[in-house]
């Protein structure tokens, strides 16, 4: 667990300083990946975290259909697309990789890829050990 916590600390530091992938974008990515993985605990946590950071309910609700919602910036769209691509286990061909690097920059892609891997790990841990969600324990 400490490895994942250290990774979160690294990502927080990187995204706090980044002009590309910011903390709010990171929160959207964590929330979207958690939706895809149907991790109730993480959806609850990251929805609340996003709201506390100033995210709107409309954008949180719209996240499940982000491709069709005119609510997200170009950077957010690229980050969400990369998150879905990796979470679904799609192969990363040269075209996909160069597209995301061109939009975000190489360091941002490295950090975003680590972040996507991290939330997928957290989702699997939470789904395995089923912590309480919003005051109740899932069945």
N, C-alpha and C positions, 0 to 999 in steps of 0.2 A: 504493500500500500504506500509505503514511503516513496517508492520510485515514482508512482503516479502523482503523489502530492508534490514532489520536487519538480516534476514535469509541469504541473499546473502553475507553480511559482515561476518557473522559467517563462512560460507562455504569458502569464500576467505581466511580467516585466517587459517582454518583447512587445506585446500589444498595447501597453501603456505608452510606449515610446513611438510606436508606428504611426505613420500618416496614412498607411494603406489599410491594413487589417487592424481595426481598433477594437477596444473592449466591447462596445455595443455590437459590432459585426461578429465578433467571437461568440457573444451570447446568442445571437440569432443562429449561428452555425450549430452551437451546442443544442439549442432547442430543436432545430430541424432534424438533426441526426437522431435525437432522442425520440422525436415523433416517428421517424422511419423505423426505429428499433422498438417502438411501442414500450418505452421505459417510463412508466407512470411516475416513479419517484423523480427522475431527472426532468421530465416535462414540467412537473409541479415546481421543482426547485428553479429551473432556468426561466420559466415564465415569471415567477416572482422576482428573480434577480433582474431580468430585463425590465420589468415594470419599475423596480426601484431605481434603475439607472436612467429612467425617463422614456423608455420605449412605450409606444402606444398600444392599447388593446387591439385596435384595428390591425396593426402590423403583426401582432402576435397571432391573432385569429387567422389572418390572411396567409400566414407562413405555410400552412399546409397546401396552399395553391399558389405559391409565390411566383411561378412562371406566368400566371395569368393575372396577377394583381399589379397595378401600376404604382406600387407603394415603395419600391426598393431601388436603391441607387445601382449604377452599373457595377461598382465594386462589390456590393452586396449580392447582386445577381451572379457574378463570376464566382464569388466565394461559396454561395449556396449550390451552384452547379457542380463545383469541384467536390464539395462535401457529399453530395448525392452520388456523384461518379465513384468516389472512393468507397463510400459506405455500401454501395451496391456491388462492390467488387469488380467493377468493369475494368478491362485492361486499359492501361495508360499508354496510348500510342504517341508518337512524336507530335502529331497535330494537336491533340488534346493538351499535352504538356506545354508546347510552345504558346498555345493560345492563353493559358492561364498565366504563364510567366510574362508574356507581353503585357497582359492587363494588370498584374499585381507586382511583378518584380520577383527575382529569384529567391531572395531571403524571405519575403512574405509567403511565397509558395511553400518553402521548407517549413516555416513556422505553422502555416495553416494546415499542412499535411500532418504535422505532429499533433496539432490540436484536434483534427478529425480522428486520428488514431486514438487519441486520449479519450475523447467522449465515447467512442465506440467501446473502449475498454471499460469505462465507468458504467455505461449502460449494461454491459454484460454482467458486471459485478452486482449492480443493483437488482437486475432481474434474477440473479442467482440467489441472493440473500434476502430479497423482498423486504426492504425496510418500510416503515410506516410512511404513508403518503397523506399529507394534509390531516394528520390525526387519526388515520385508520390504517390497518394492515390489510393489504390485498389478500384475496382468497387463494 
